Amino acid sequence: MPHRRSTRSPAVTWVVAVLAPAGRMSLSNYLGQSLLCVLVFTGVGLGLAGAVAPPVVVLIAVAIYCVQLAASAAWMARFRYGPMESLLRAWTEQRWSKPLPLVDGQPAELARLAPGGNLLGSPGGARWANPGAARRRPPRGGAAPRTVG
């Protein structure tokens, strides 16, 4: 498939780059934002609900979101998944592993690919990179399968 040039403007590309890390760890951000808002607005924390004007509430929410954007970018520069996404993944796969770090901006398992495209140079690595390549399809127009009977 030929590579198509992007038709995005630089501004759209920048917005996507800023928002993408937060989107990749949306569960962590949702839970973190909920916890922060409970601490800021309810009696458990500062109790600002009803004590500040609505425009101030919006400013606090935007400030929390900006902090989350920066924290998400820092986290995703180092790890492949957010902290809660890692826990959810471990629970659904029924196995525990450390958060996967990034190596040269790629997931660690992709960075270990040998130059020939095989994982650690193993003969089965090509199937890992392209799982569909190992399956064979019957030739078109071939003879119909025989039936016994």
N, C-alpha and C positions, 0 to 999 in steps of 0.2 A: 504494500500500500504506500503510495507516495506521500511524502510529508507535506502537509498543507500549512501555509503561513497563517499565523494567528491574525485575526482581524480585530483583536481587542486593542483599545486605546491604552496608552501607558497608565492613565488614571485608573481604569478598570483593573488592569493587571496589578497595580499597587494595592487596590482595595482587596482584591482576592488574596494577595500575598499576606496582607495584614490579618484578614479574617480566617484564613484556612487553618492555622494551628488551633484556634479556638473551636472551629467546627470539627476537627479531628478528635478533640477530647471534650465533646459536648456534655457527656454525662458528668464528668468531673467538674466542669464549669457550672452546670445546672445545680449540682449539690453544693458546690462552694458558694455560689451566689445566694442560694437559699439560706445557708448557714450564716453568711455575713449579714443578710437582711434581717434574719431573726435577731442577731446580736445588736444590730444598729437600731431597729425599729420597735422591738418588743421590750417588755419589762425584764426579760432575761438579761438584756444588755443595757444599752443607753436609753431605751424607751422613748425614741423620738417620734413615734407614731402619734399624730395629732398635735405634736408640739412644734412642728416646723411647717412652713408654708409648702404647698404642692410644688412650686418651682424648685424649692430646695431639695425636695424628695427626688425630683428628676435629676438634679445635679449630683446627688449622692449616688443614684443608680448608675448614671453615666460614668462617674468616677470609679465605682466598683467594676464596671464593665471594662474600662480602660486598664485597670490594674490586672484584670483577668486576661486581657489580650496580651499584655506584656509577659505575664507569668506563663501563659500557654505557649508563646513563642519561645521562651527560654526552655521550657520543659520539652517541647517537641524538637528543639534543636539537639537535644541530648538523647531522647528516647523515642521509640516507635509509637507507643500508645500512652494515653494519659493514665494516671494512677488508678482511677476507678474502672477505666476500660481494661486495664491489665487484670484487675481483680475479677471483673465480669468474664473476661476471656478464660482465666484460670478455672473459674467455677464451671463455665459451660463445657470446657474441654476436660474437666476433672483431673487436671494436673497443675502443679505449681512450678513456675519458673520465675527467675528474676526479670525485671523489665528489660526489654531488648534495647540495647544501646544502638546508636547510629554510628557508622564508621564512614568518614568522608561524605556525610550527608545522605547515606543510604542505610537501609536496614543491614545489620551486621551479617546476616546470612547471605545477602546479595553481594556484599563487599568481599566475601571470601571466594567468589567465583573465580576460577582459573581463567586465564586469557582465552582458552578454547571454549569457554562457556559452560564447562562442567564444574559442579560443586566440588571444590577441593581436588579437582582433577580426577574424580571417580568416574568409571565408565557409565554408571547409571545417572550421572549428573544431568545429561541432556534430557532425560525423561523428567527430571525434577523441574527443569526450566520450562519444558513444554510437555505437560502430561499427555496431551492428545496425540503426540507424535508416536507413542508406543502402540497405539491401537491401529489395527489394519482394517481397512474396509474391503469388502468383496468387490471384485471388478464389475464394472457396469456391463450389462448385456451378456453376462456369463450364463452358463447353463443353469437351469432351475435345479434346486436340490431334489434328489430322488426321494421318493416316499416308498416305504416298505409296506406291502400289504396287498 
